[in-house]
Amino acid sequence: MCGPRARSSGQEGARSGARDTVDIHKCIVKPYHSENVRLMTNSSGESTSVHPQARFRGDLASIIESHSVLHRSPADTWQDGLYLGNGDIAATVHGGPERTRVLLNKGDIWDERAQWKDEMYDPADFDWQRTKAVLTRAIETADWSEFKNLPRPPAKVPEGAVSNYSGIQPAGYLDILGDLPDGSGDFQQKLSFYRALVDCSFSSGGKSFTYTAYTHANHNLLAIDISSGNPGAWPLSLQLHRDLVPFRPTFRPDPYLADPEFGHDHSTLWMTMVLPDGFAFAVVAQAPGVALDFEAVKDRVTAHLASPSSRQLRLQLTIVTGQDTAPDALVRQGKEDLLNYARDEQPLASHLRWWADFWRKGWISLPEKLIENLWYAEIYKIASCSRKGGQAPGQLAYWSGFPDPPWRGDYHTNINIQEVYWPIYTANRPELGWPFYDLYLNMLDYIVEDTERYTGMPGARFVRGHGKSGRPHGRGAEWELWPGAGAWLCAHFWWHFQFTRDETFLRASYRMMRACLDYFVAYVGAPDENGRYHIIPSVCHEQSQDPPVAGAGSDWGKNSPYDLGIFRDHLMHTIRASEILDVDESERRQWTQLLQGLAPFPVSPDGWLEEWEGVSLWKSHRHLSTLYPIFPGEQIHQDSDAETVRTGRQSVLRFLARGSDGYSGFSFGWMAACAARMGMAEEALSCIRSHIRAFVNVNGYSLFGPSRFPGLAPYPGERRGPEWKTKLPNCESGGSFCGGINELLLRSPSDRVDGSPLIRVFPAIIEAWRDARISRLRAQGAFLVTAERRDGRTAYVLIESEVGVDCRLANPWPGEAVVVVENGESVPHVAAAEVISFATQPGKSYSVCPDGTQLDDLAMVALDGSEDEGCRLGIGGPFEAMPWRDHDPAL
């Protein structure tokens, strides 16, 4: 059994006591070990979801529990609250003992109004071929007068409708009102990522009180278990209402949105609401076994606990939805569901089992505990809002209390919905992508029909902003013409296949891949006289050339790396998919010819990617469109040819030089991923740290804005309207951030038509990170990768092959010979150009390490949770108290 010999012995890390404040330089800038790390004998320690040959073991419950969010005083707003979810319903717990508030959401509650959108425009008012031709002439001549004078198709909106009418909607609130005449103290409220629970404790009048809240992992159920030290010591009232605070100061109610209605019977209280398109929901709540006195008024229903004689009380709540379903039918269904849940004598046990199994899929251990903490927070978040059978999360995921959410909380296809799902593949949670796949496969027929109706072109054109039915929120050149949205969405379908090698999934996805390629090919059209294919008009989203010049104006130009990268990736993916599925042979030859003749990326005389041919911009902006070929695309990376590597690194340096003034919450993570793809470890980690300083909220949830760090990324909070000073939790901000962390630890891009990936472990780790560990992260090719870094050097790599494809591994020990072993036997391999290649078999595991070393000689390391509270998230804790203003950004 191969493996490097132990390079040192003794304690690998040190414990440190809890502190009330923390020095940012210790917590972020200078890595340290704050988990308990100890050497073990070869036979000691309990294996917790780790490769049996790995020379470390982890107590996952202890490790992840140590990263819980701890509020030492109540959160005043839902934005700072503690968030729960199960991929269907969601709850945000905030407020104090006198009024504990639970914001309620369900993923499919959308004010969609599909019929309105279908009737809003007349396809006869659109001439996209003319629009495309006029826009092309404007780009080529820098004369934009004809384009600006094109008539804008009129929009038909019902009288009085508000402009931001369509989007996600909160269900409302459950408030738990506590009568505490002596006030309360000793408050602590904790969100456990490992157990997906909110635990709260406090005291009043010398008596103790606790509650535990969770959204059940397997049921449409919110449960709150309340306990008091004395029977009847905490007189309670339950209240359902929909008092929502708008995001915009200029908010006005929509006259087409009806008010909720409230009701109760002897044991149950409920709230129902019917949206303008007939979609309805019911919130149904009970306190089983407790007598209730009810009070109903127009805008709420309240239930008083008549005789709380027990020390224990369970509150249970469900949310039921339906299209064109009568509210009373939904209430009946909700009561039946709660009755069924009540028959489960141990609902918490099955909930905890689900989450324990989930965390065993793959995990990490990093020297910077705050970064490790936030990785777990983001994996928890996406598992809480994206499960098979549920609605895909929009920009605000499932946790939003706004009746007027920014961007309607919708699906934006020019970065936002994609960023949500960036972390799941490498983190070995590809199954969390199912709501995304179902969303777009289910709307494909509508999109194909809409594409033909409005553009006259074949295939599928997905618009930039849409609701859950696929209907666009508006129609204009910037929405309708862009061919890249569908192709970019398809990249996620391809990645799911690449990371799992599930051919059944690929076959089900191929129709969408083909439809999106048909539209893109028709959009590009014929080659020029030299046989070269160009993309014009070409978007570089939100990168505006103003005033226009020859080659670009507004968001449009010729041959942006953004569009070229998306198209090049999509061509390769679809060509390879057609080969695997043995379909479309004649079309495949045409696609291959187009791929070979596609225009190269525009590169400036100084060696960086330009926004368009001949046009480089310098104004800072949150959207890093130009860098798409580096990440999330797979065309430019650390292992490309030398000239391409120079281009990639120069491009990253140029964007860093442009500064972060225009950044928002999703920018630093994207920038970190790009730097890591190029092997620029210091730059990548700096961006990760900047995201934490600017956009990680006190509860661990990433924000779109405003920035918490004065002068760092001021755009969201200081350069928009007053409403943008409001904290805006944002799903894709955390997704891009977590994706950036993944890129530090493991990457496996495939820039070849044959789909063969190149795996590289610890590709962008700074020298100061002497020790790091990954357990069963996932690489393209359906490989699970376990690796350990000790004393600044990769100790070994363990690769589990799920389907038996050939493995290509970038040599972690450049210039050294390696051995590959399976079940104690040497495996033939080829080592060329610092790439180790070997054949694998399904279900087999392979160890790779320097020649002449033995894994068994490497001391076993046991990992458990941190005893250092130095970076603890939560109100009143060290993270909130960090001296951000004292930080030197140059470090």
N, C-alpha and C positions, 0 to 999 in steps of 0.2 A: 504494500500500500504506500503510494508516494506521498510526500509532504515534506516541507522544509523543517529543519530542526529548530527547536526553540532558540530564540536569539537572546533571551534574557529570562530571568526567573524573579520570583518575588511579586510584590504588589504591583498591579498594573494601573491602578487608579486610587484616588484618595477620597475619603468621605469628607464632607464639610457640613457644618451645622446650618440650621435654618437661619435666615436673616430677614429683617424687615425691609431692607433696601438692598440694592445691588448696583454694582459698578458695571456700566455697559461694556467697558473694555474687558472685564472678566467674562461677562456672559455672552458677548457676541464676538468681540475682536480677538480675544485670546482663548483658544479652545482649552477645554479642561474636561476631566472625567468627573461626573457627579453621580453616576450610577454606582452601585456597589459592584466591584469587579474583583474576583478572586480566582487564583489558580486552583485547579482541582486535580486529583489523581485521575487516571484514565477511566476508572470505573465509577466515579462518584458523579452526583448530579443527576437531575431528571431532565430528560429530553422533552422539550416543548416545541413541537412543530419545526424541528430543525433537521437538516440532513444528518443521517446517522454517522457519517464520516467527519462532519464539521467538528472543529476543535474548540467549539464554544457551545454553551447551553444557556437558554434564557428562560427566566420565569416571566412569561408574557403578562400575566395578570399584574404582577408587581411593577414591571416596566411601564406598561401603558397606564396603569392606575396612577403612577407617580406624575403623569402628565395631565391629570384632571384640572379643570378650571375651578378655582375656589373664590367665590365672592364672599368678602368679609362684611359687606353691607349690601343692601338690596339695590338692584338695578332699577333706575327710574323709568327707563324706556325699553321697548322690546329690542331695539338695536343692540343693547348691552346685555340682553337676557341670555339664558341658557337654552340651547336649541335641541329638540328631540325630533325624530322622524323615523318612518319605516318604509319609505318609498311610496307611500300613499297619503297618510295623514301626517301632520307635523304640528308641533306645539313649541312655543317659546315662553319660558317661565321667567317672570320678572316680578318686581314689587316685593313688599315686605309682609310681615305676619298680619298686620291689620288689613291688608288688601293684596293678596297674592293674585297676580294676573297671569292668565295663560292665553296667549294669542293662538288662535286656531286657524289652521290652513289645511287644504286638501289639494293635491296636485292637479286635479282635473277641473277645479272651479275656475273657469275662464268665462269672461263676458265676451263671447266670440262674435255673435251677430253675423254669421256667415252670409245670410241672405242679403243683409245690408251691403256687404262687400261685393257680392255678386252683381248687385244692381247699381253700384256706385259709379261705374264707368261703362261706356259703350265701346266695344272693340272697334267699331267703325270710326271712332275718333282717333285711332292710333295708326300710324304708318311707320313701323319700326325700321323697315328697310331704308326709307328716306331719312329717318332720324340718324341711322347708322352712317349713311353716306355723307350727310351734312357734317356730322361730328368728325368723320375721318378727314374731310376737307379742312375743317377748322384746325385740326391737329397738324396737318401737313403745311398749312399756309400761315398759321397764327392769326387768321382772321376769323373771329368768333361771332361776327355780327349775324350771319345767317342762322347759326345755331341758336343764338339768344332770341332771335325773332320767331323761332318755330312756335306755332300755337300750342298752348298747354291744354290737354284734354280736360274738360270740365268734370268736376266731381259732384255727384248728387248725394247729399247727406240730409237725412230727415231734419226738419226745422227744429232748432233748439238743441240739437245734439251737441255735446261737448266734443272738442277735437280729439281728446285722448280717451275716447270712450271704451275702446276694446282692449282687453288684456286680462291678466290674472286678477283675482279678487280674494281678499281674506274672507274666511267664514265668519269670524267675529271673535268674541272673547268669552271665556269662562273666568269669572272673578270669584275668589274664595275670600269672603269677608269674615274677619275674626274680631270678636268683641273682647278687647284686651284693655280694660280700664287702667291697668298698671303699666301699660306700655310693654316694650319688649327689649331684650338684650341678648348678648352672646350669639349674635346671628352668624350663621355659616350656611352657605348654599354651594353645593359642589355638583359639577357635571362630570361624570365618569365616562370617558370615551370607551373604555374597555367594556363596561356594563351597560352603556347607553341609558343611564339613569340620572335624574336630578335628585340629590339628597339634600334636605334642608333641616337644620336644627336651630332652636332659639329658646329663650326662657322668658317667663313673665310671672311676676308675683311669686317668685321662688319655685315655680313649676316649670317642667321641661316639656317641649313639644318637638315633634319631628314629622316630616312627610317625605315620601319617595314617589316620584313621578316618572312615568315611562310610556312611550308609545310602543306597544307590543310588536316584537319583530315579525310575528306571523299573522297578526289579526289587526283589523281596523279598529283599534282600541287605544284610548288614552286612559291609563289607570293612575290614580293618586291615592296612595295608602297613607292615612294620617294616624298618628299615635300621640296620645297625651299621657302625662304621668299620673293624672287623676281623672276619673270618669267625669265627663261633663265640664271639665275645666276650661274648655275652649269653645264657647258658643259660636257656631258657624252659620253662615248663610252662603248659598250658592247663587250666582247670578249669570245669566246669559244675555249678552247684548252685542251691539255692533257699533259702538262709539269709536270710530276710526279717525286718526289725525292725518290729514292730507300731507303730501310731500310739498305741494306748491302753495305758497301764500295766496295765489290767485284762484285757487280751486273753487269751482262751483258745482253743486250737485247736478247729476245728469237726470233730466226729467223723465227719461225712459227707463231709469233704473228704480224699480219699486223698492219700498221699504221692507225690511224683514217682518215676519209675523211670529208671535210667541204663543205658547200654550203649555198646559200641564195637565196631569191627572194626579191620582193619589200618590204615585211613586216616581214620577218622571217629569222632567221639564225639557222643553225643546224650543228651537228657533228654526224657522224655515224661510227660504227666499227663492223667488223665481226670477231668473235673469231675462232680459228682453228676448232672447232667442228660444226661450222655453226650457233652458237648462235650469234645474232646480237642485237645491241641497237642503238637508235637514241636519241640525246639530241636536243630538239626543243625549241627555245626561241623567244619571241616577245615583242614588246613595243607597244601595241595597240594605234592607233590614233596619232602616232608620225612618221614623215618622217625619214627614215634612209638612210645613205650613207654607202655602204659596201666596205670592203677591204679584199680580200681573198688571203692568201698565203698558202704554202704547209702545215704548221703545225698549222694553226689557222684561224679563221674568225672573223673579227671585224666589228661592226656596229656603226657608229657615228650618234648621234642625230643631224639631219640637222638643225632643227629650234626649239629648246626647248622653246616654247613660253608660256607654262603653268607652274603654280606652282606645279601641281600634275602630277605624272608619275607612271604608273604601269608597272613593268616587270613581265612577267609570263613565266614559263618554265615547260616542262614536259619531262619525260624519258619513252620511249616506247621500249619494248623488244619483241623478238620472236625467236623461233628456226627455222632455215632454211627459214627465212623471208627476202625478199629483202629489203635492206636499204631504197630505195625510198618509198616502201610501209609503212615502219615504220614512215618515215617523214610525209607522207600523214595522217597517223593515228594521229600522234602528233599534226598536224595543226588542224585537226577536233576536237580533244579533247580540245585544247586551245580555239577554237571558241565556243564550248559548255560551257566551264567554263566562258568565257567572257559574256555570256548571264545572268549569275548570278549577279544580281546587288548588292547583299550583301554576297559575299562569306566568308568574315571574320566573320559574325554573326553566320553562321552554324558551322564554325570551333570552335569558342569560346563556343558554346553550347555543342559541343561534349566533350570538355575538362572539362567544368564545371560539366557535368553529370558524367564524369569519376572520378573526385576528390570526388564526393559525395559518392562513394561506400564505403569508409572507410578511416579513418585518425587517426593521433596520435598527442599528445602534451606531450613533454618531458621537463624536467628541463634543460637539456644540449641542447641548441638551435642549436649548430653545428651538433650534432648527428641527431636531428630532421630534420634539413636542408638537410642533406645528405640522409636520408630516403626518403624524397620527391624527391630528385634528382634521386635516383635509380629507384623509381617507375615511374617517368617521362621517364627515359631512356628506360626501357623495354617496356613501352607503345608506345614509339616512334620507336621501331624496331621489335615489335612482335605483329601482329594483324592477325586475322583470314583471310585467303586468301593470306597472304604474305609468303615470304621465311623466315624460321627460321634463326635468327642471328647466325653467327659463332663466332669464338673467338674474332674477332675485331668488332663484330656487323655490323652496316651499315656504320660506320664512319672510313674509312681508305683511306689514300692518297698514300699508298705504291703500286708500281707495283709488288713488291716481298714481300708480307706480310709474317711475321713469321708464321711458321706452315701452310702456305698457307691460313691462316685465316679460316681454315676448321672446321669440327666437330670432336672433340676428345671425345671419349665416356668413358674415364677413370676418368673424373671429370669435364671437361671444359663445355660441352654443358649442363650438369646437373646443374652446379652452376648458370648458367644464369637464370634458372627458379626457384631456391630455394625460392625467396621472394614472388612469385605471389599467393600462396595458402593462407597463413596466412594474407597477405595484402588484401585479398578479391578481387583479380583480376585473378581468375582461367581461365577466357576466353582468357587471353594473352598467354596461353599455346597451343592454336590451331596450330600455325605454327610448333611447336615441334611435336605434335601428327600427323599432316598431313605428315610431313617429313618422319617419320619412318613407318607409315602405308603404305605410297605410295611406299616405297622401299622394303617392306617385301617380296613380291614375288621374287624379284631379290636376296635378302639375302638368302632365303630358297634354291633357286637353286644353288647359289654360295657356300653355306655351304655343300651341298651334293657333288658338283663337286670337291671341294678342300679337304674336310675332310672325305667324305664318311659317315657322321653322319647325323641323322635326325634333324629336327627343324631349328632354326635360330641362327646363330653365327654372331653377329655384330662385325666388326673389330674396332680397336682403333681409327684410323684416316681415314676419308673418306670425299668425296664431297657430293653434293646435290643428286647425283644418288645412293649413297651407295657404289660406287666403292672404294676400298682401295687404298691408295697412295703407298703401298708397301706390300710385303708379307714375313713374317718370323714368327718364333715360338712365339715371343713376340706379334705379331699382330694377328695371326690366331688362336692360341690354346685357349686363355683366354675365358672362358665361361661367365664371369661376365658382359660384356658390355650390352648385350640385357636385362638381368635380371634387371640391374640397370636402364636402360631406362624405363623398364616397371613399375618401382616404381612410376614414374611420372604419368603414366596412372592410376595407382591405387590411387594415391593421388588425382587426379582430381575427381575420383569417390567418394572417401572418403569425400572430402571437399564439394561435391555437391550432392552426392547420385543420380546421373544421370544414371539410369540403361540402357538407350539407348546408352549412351557413353560406358558403361562397355561392353555391348554386342558387339559393334563395335571394341573394344580394345582386347577382349578376345583371338581372333585368334593369336595376337602377343604374349600375355602372355603365351599361350599354346606352341607356337613354340619355344620361348626362353627357356621355362622350359624343353621341350623335348630335346633340345641340352644339357642343363646343366645336366639333369639326365643321359643321355648317356655318358657324359664326366666323371661323378663321377663313374659310373659303379657299380659293385657288392659290398656288404659289406664285411668286414673282417670276420674272424672265430668267432668273438664275436658279429656279427650282427651290427657292427659300420660302418657308411659310412664316408669316408675321401675324401678330395679334394687334389689330388696330380697328377700333378704339380699344385701348387697354387701360384698365383701372390700376391705380395704386392707392387703395382706400384711405381716404382722409388725408392723403398727402397732396396738398393743393399747390399747383403752380399758378400764382396770381401776382402780377398780370401774366397773361398767356405769352408764350414764346413759340417759335417754330419747334414742334415736337411735343408740346404739352400745354394744357390749360385746364384749370380746375382740377378734377380728379382724373383726368383722361390724358393719355399720351400713346406712345407706340412701344410695344414690347417691354412692358414692365416685368421685372424679375418675379413679381408677385404672380401675374397671370402665366408667364412662361413656366414658372416652377410648378404651379398647380396643374397646368396642362401636361407638362412633361411627366410628372408623377402619375397623373391619371391615365395617360397613354400607356405607360409601362405596366401599371396595375391591371388595366383591362386587357392588354395583350397577354400578360401572363395568366390571368384568370381564364381567358378564352382557350389558352393552351391546356390548362389543367382540366377544364370542363369539356374540351374537344368540341368547341362550337365556333362559328363565325370565322372559318379559315380564310375565306376570300377577303373579308373585311380586315382580318388581322394583318394581311399583307399590306393593305392600304394604310393601316394605322402605323405599321412599322416604317413605311416610306415617309409618312408625315413626321414621325418621331426623328428620323434621321435627317430630315430637311428643316426641322424647326430652328428658328433663329436662335443664336446663342444669347446668353444673358448679357445685357449691356454693362460694360465695365468702363469706368472712367480712365483717363490717362494716368491718374494717380493710383489705379489698381483696385478701386472699390466698386461694388454694385451701385449702379445709378437707379434713380426712380423710374426713368424711362430713357430711351436712347438719347444721349446727349444732354440729359437734364439731371442735375444733382441738387437736392434741396438740403438746407442746413437748419431750418427751424425745427425745434424739438416738437415731437408729437407722440401721443400715446400709442398710435397704431404703427407697428414695426413691419408694415407690409413688405417692404423691400427685402427684408431678411428671410422671407418665406423659404427660399431654396436651402437655407441653413437649418431652420426649424420653424414649423414642424415638417417642412419638406425634407427630402433626403438626398439632395443633389450635391451639397457642399458640406464636408465635414473633415475632421482631423486626419482621416485616413484616405482622403482624396489625393490626386496627383499634386505635385509641389506647387504648380501655378494656381490650381484651384484653391489649395490651402491658403496661399498668399491672398487671393481675392477674398476668401471668407474672413480671414483675420483682419484685413484692412477694412472690410465692411463693418465688422463689429466695432473696431476702433473708431471708425467715423461716427457710428451711431452713439457711442459713448461720448465722443467729443461734442456731439450736438446737445448733450446735457439732458436733464430730466425735467426741465421746466414744464413741458407739455404732457408729462406722464400722468396716467391714472392708475388705479389699482391693478390692472392686468398687465402693465407694461414691464415692470422690473422682472417678474417671473419669466416672461417671454425673452427679455434681454439676457437673463441668466442662462436660459436654455440654449440660446444662440452662442454665447461665449463658451459654454461647456462643450457644445458640439465641435467647436474649434480647438478644444483642449486648453482653453484660456481659464485656468482654475481660479486665479486671483480675481479676475474680472467677474467671473460667474458668481463667486461667493460674495463679492462686494454687492452685486445686484440683489442677491438673496437677502443680505443684511439690510439693504436699503428698503426693500419691500417691508421687512419687519418693522423698521423704524417708522415708515410712512403710513402703512396701510393695514397693519394687523391691529384689530380692535382688542379691547381689554378681555373679551371673552374668547379670543382665538379666531374669530371669524374675520376674514379679509374684507376690506371695504373697497368700493370704487373710489371713494374720497369722503371727506377731505383728508389731506395729509395730516398726520399727527406730529410731523417733524417740521418745524419752521424752516422755510426756504427750500425744502426737499419736495419736488413734485407739487408745486403750488397750484397747478392748473385747476383741479376739481373744486377746491374750496375758495380760491381767491379770484378766479377769472371767469366765473360763470355767475348766474343769478344768486340771490340770497338763499334760495332753497337748497343750493348745493353745498351750503355749510352744514346741512343736516347729514349725520352719519348714514351712509347708504351701503348696507351689507350687499355683497355682490358675488354671485356664485363663480363667475369665470375668473375673478381676481385670485381667489384661492386655488382654482384649478391650474392656472398658469404658474403660480408660485410653486405648487407641489410638483408640477411637471418639470420645473427648473431644478428642484432638488433631485428628482429622479435622474436627470441628465448628469449630475455630479457622480452618481453611483454606478450606473449601468446604462449602456446604450447599445443598440443593435440595428442601425439604419441599413436599408438595402437600397442602393442606387443602381442596381443591375436589373435588366429585364427578366432574368431568371429568378428574381426574388430572393437570391441568396444573401442573408444578412451577414454582417461582421460584428461579432460580439466584443465589446471592450469593457472590462471591469474597472471601476474607480477611474474613469477617464478624465475627470477634472477635479482631483483632490489636491488641496494645497499641502505643502510639505509639513506645515504645522499640525495637520490632522494626521497624527502618527498612527492612530488606531481607528478602524471603522469596520463595520460588519454588515453584510446583507444576507438575509435568509430567504431563499426561494423567491427572489424577484424573477420576473418573466422576461424572456428575450424572444425576438422574432425567430421563427423556426420551431416554436413550441418547446422551448428549453426553459427549465427552471434553474436559476443560477444562485449558488451560495458561494460567498467569497469572504475572505478575512484579510484585513490589513493590520500588520503588527510592526511596530518600530519603524514606520515610514515605508514599508515594503509589503506588497501583496504576498501573503503567505502561501495561498493555494486557491484554486478555483474548482468547484464541484458543479458538474453539469448533469442534470437529469433530462433525458430525451423522452418526450411523450410520444412522438410519432416516428422517430427514426430517420430524420433527414440528416444530411451531412452538416457538420459543425465547422464554422470558421471562427477562430478566437484570436484577437490581437494579442500578441505575446506580452504578458505582464512583466516579463524579465528580458528586455531587449538584449540581444547578443548572447544569451545563455541557452543551452540545450534544455529541453523539457522532456518529461515522460507523461504519457497518458495511460491510465490504468482503469480497467473495468473488472470488478470482482477479483482483484489480485493479479490479473493478467495484463501484460503490456498490450496496448492497442497500437497498431500501425498508424502513423501520422506523417504528415508532410509539414515541414517548417520552412517557409520561403517568404522573403520580404517581411519578416516579423509577423507573419500570420501562420497560426497553427491550424491545420485542417485534418479532420479525421471523420470516418464514417461512424454512425451511431445506429443503435437498434432500439425499437420502441420499448419503453419501460426500463431501459438500462441507465445506469448512473456511471459517470466518468469523473475521475479526479485528474487534475492537471497541475503539475508543480515542477520546480527545477529538478534536473537530473541529479541523482545521488542523495536525495533527501527522503525522509520518511515522515508521513503524517503522524503516525503514532508516537513519534518522538517529540511532537509539539505539545507543550503543556495545555491541558484543557482549561478553558476559562468559563466561569459561571457569571452570568449577568442577571441582576435583578434591579428593582426600581431605585430611583435616586432618593437619597435622604437629604439632598440639598434643595431647599425651597427657593434658591436664588433667582430662578427665572419663572416662578409660578405665575400663570395667568390668573386673572380675576381682579375684581374691584377691591381696592385696599391692599393689594399684594405687591410684590417686588416688580413685576412687569409694568404695572401702572405707574410705579414710582421711579422707573428708570430715568436717570438724568440725561434725557435725550439732548437737551440744549448744550450740554457740556461735551457732547461727542465731537471728535475731530473727524470730519468726513474723509480726510486724506488717509486715515489709517485703514 
